[in-house]
Amino acid sequence: VQSSLSSVLFTLVPTVLEVGLVSGLLTYQFGPAYGLVTLGTVAAYSAFTVAVSGRRIPIRREMNQADSQAGAPAGGSLLQYETGKDRSAQARGADRDDAAA
């Protein structure tokens, strides 16, 4: 809840305020057509972004899940390899200590 609130407060509110001020300024300086074009452009961009993100999120989730499933065996193999190296090094070290004593 905290992150959603701060995201809305510090991202969405300033953006809406800025677009509103710019549109108002353009409308005042150059007429209503410029203000409407600005609002329409921002609305079209926002709609496009939401639509593309909506299609992309399930693909990313599937890709991340496949990556996790593929990486788990590799991670386990790497861990076993490193454990084997450590044990082998410990055995060699113990043999050297025994020989030195």
QUIDATA-V448469 format. One record per backbone hydrogen bond with DSSP energy under -0.5 kcal/mol. CO is the residue of the C=O (numbers start at 1). NH is the residue of the N-H. E is the energy in kcal/mol with one decimal. If there is no record, write none. Layout:
BEGIN
CO;NH;E
CO;NH;E
END
This chain:
BEGIN
1;5;-2.4
2;6;-2.5
3;7;-2.2
4;8;-2.3
5;9;-2.7
6;10;-2.7
7;11;-1.4
7;12;-1.1
8;13;-2.2
11;15;-1.5
12;16;-2.7
13;17;-2.5
14;18;-2.6
15;19;-2.7
16;20;-2.3
17;21;-2.5
18;22;-2.8
19;23;-2.6
20;24;-2.4
21;25;-2.6
22;26;-2.8
23;27;-2.5
24;28;-2.4
25;29;-2.7
26;30;-2.9
26;31;-0.6
27;31;-1.4
31;34;-0.8
31;35;-1.1
32;36;-2.5
33;37;-2.3
34;38;-2.3
35;39;-2.4
36;40;-2.9
37;41;-2.5
38;42;-2.2
39;43;-2.5
40;44;-2.6
41;45;-2.5
42;46;-2.4
43;47;-2.5
44;48;-2.5
45;49;-2.5
46;50;-2.4
47;51;-2.3
48;52;-2.7
49;53;-2.4
50;54;-2.2
51;55;-1.5
52;56;-2.0
53;57;-2.4
54;58;-0.6
55;59;-0.7
56;60;-2.4
57;61;-2.4
58;62;-2.3
59;63;-2.3
60;64;-2.8
61;65;-2.3
62;66;-2.4
63;67;-2.3
64;68;-2.3
65;69;-2.4
66;70;-2.2
67;71;-2.2
68;72;-1.6
69;73;-0.7
70;74;-0.8
71;75;-2.8
72;76;-2.3
73;77;-2.5
74;78;-2.4
75;79;-2.3
76;80;-2.4
77;81;-2.3
78;82;-2.6
79;83;-2.4
80;84;-2.4
81;85;-2.2
82;86;-2.4
83;87;-2.5
84;88;-2.3
85;89;-2.5
86;90;-2.4
87;91;-2.2
88;92;-2.2
89;93;-2.4
90;94;-2.5
91;95;-2.2
92;96;-2.2
93;97;-2.3
94;98;-2.5
95;99;-2.2
96;100;-2.3
97;101;-1.8
END
